[in-house]
Every structure is written in structure tokens, then in C-alpha cells.
């Protein structure tokens, strides 16, 4: 397996508080990595570190390195705009733009200089198909994205990320407010998408990680406690803390 991310002795500080502590592991390309752990364990902070969204936080500092394709994304010469094109992010709350479904999807490509109608049409169909939304909206692409259901809006946000043709997709609890049917559609989409993308999924739902993740990492109080193949971590964890969490003793 090719290594997509290599995290070396990574620490993140919010002011004087150490939020992430000596994180060391590798993320394989074209796999789904599930990240689980209780609230406040550093899952989202770590996810945001992978495309430098934490740069937007006041008083945040880092130590260590995160290598994407063996290049340090925190090197001062690394182009952050290009990083965020390459590493897209879907947030917990779907936030469609107050535009049509079509314009939601092409918003990023337009900003990046894509202007040909045929190319934009192609991106819209492919992105909506890959996010399992095309069949539901293909006859109303010019209606507002705000009129979609919550689950459809989340898949629209996924399509908006896919339209930028990234290499990595970060998802921060993308199904937290969705019904089981919408959740299943997103999970089905992710399982197919990993053929072409590296996917990192933060979830508070351990069953979801067990269903879709190839590997799972357990975070607790800013530390990476354990990472392993999902089947092994959920059936024979090496650490007591991991076992206590996945069996519901805390969290």
C-alpha cells in the first residue's frame, strides 16, 4: 500500500493547552481510515490539521511534521490553497450555498478557472453520481440546493468537494444528524469512492467505523491510543482503553 500521509511526532497547541500529543502513524492511500473516540479527544483537531484548517484558529501552534506524498504540508513554502484543493473537507452540518444545485457543484471549479460549459456539465454529473445524488436531482439541477432534504444537502456538499477533483476527502461526522437511509447512501458512496480517493472519516458512531473503515484509529485525550485493521481493533484491541470505549464502558 502507498502511504498518503505520514505523521511524525505531531503536537498541536491551542494557546498553552496541548490538544494533540505526539501523534505518529501513517495513512494508506485508497483506504478509508475511521477515527473514533469520545468528545474532546482531538479527532476533529487532527482532521483539520491534515489540510491546515487549524491555521484559521487564533493562537494555534504545531510541532512535528505531516507529510502528504512525502512533502511537509507545514513547510512555509507549501501552497495552502493547493493543499485544500488536494485535500477536501465535508463538515458535520451540511451547508449548501444559497444557489442552485448546479451552481453549488461548480462553485469551486469556477473559482479555479474552469469555465467551459461542457466541462462544468461533466463535473456536475460525475460529482453528483459519485455522491449518490444524481438520480434524485438530475431533473431539477437549477432549483435551490437549500430545498433539498438534510441527507441530500450533505451529499450535495460531498459532490461540491468531489467537483474539485481532490486526492483526499476528510469527513467530520458527516452523518451525525442524518436518518439511517441517508447515512447508508453516504456510506455506500464512500465505499465506492475509496477506489479513487483516500478517505478519512471522523465518527462518533463506532458501528459506522466498523461498517466502512478499512483501518480505525482510537483517540483519547489528544493521544492516539491504538490504530489497526478495523476488524482486528473491534474484535481484539490491544489496549484496555480501546476495549472499554468500543464496549460502551465510557464515551
C-alpha angles and dihedrals in degrees: 000000000000116000111235100178127024114192115196124188090324119183128174124198127196100198103311094334115104104221099172120034126203098321112190125172145099130249116214122225120249093018134108112240113197117204116200135174141117124290112289094026095120099255097131093039089055092047091051090049090064093069097023096250085143087070085079091063119095115241097009119143135175140209126196128022142285113201121200109193086346094304120117107240091198093057107120090236095055112112106237093194091056090046092057091048089053095042110043125188136213115196131214095253115054109234110186115187116250089256138094121290089253094050091047090059097044096042095096097041090050091053088050091055103264107142111150111113094218091052092047091048089051092050092049095051095043095045094047091045092050090050091051092244106102098089091051098050109021092106095050105040091137096055120097118282086218090070094064122101119260093261092047091049090054091051088048089055089051089050090051089056093045091052088067088060096230126181096221131039119202117197123190108199092314094177100042095114100029134106120246094260093053090044091053092051092053091047091050090050093051092050090056096039095058088076087073104020142046107238128200114189124191109197138167088202108088090189089059091053089049091051102048113014123096091197129016131205122201117210125192127177093342096312132108101235099179142347126189145134105307096240092052096044092052096045105032111016116182096215127066091220091057093050092047091052099046091045091053100249089133140356 
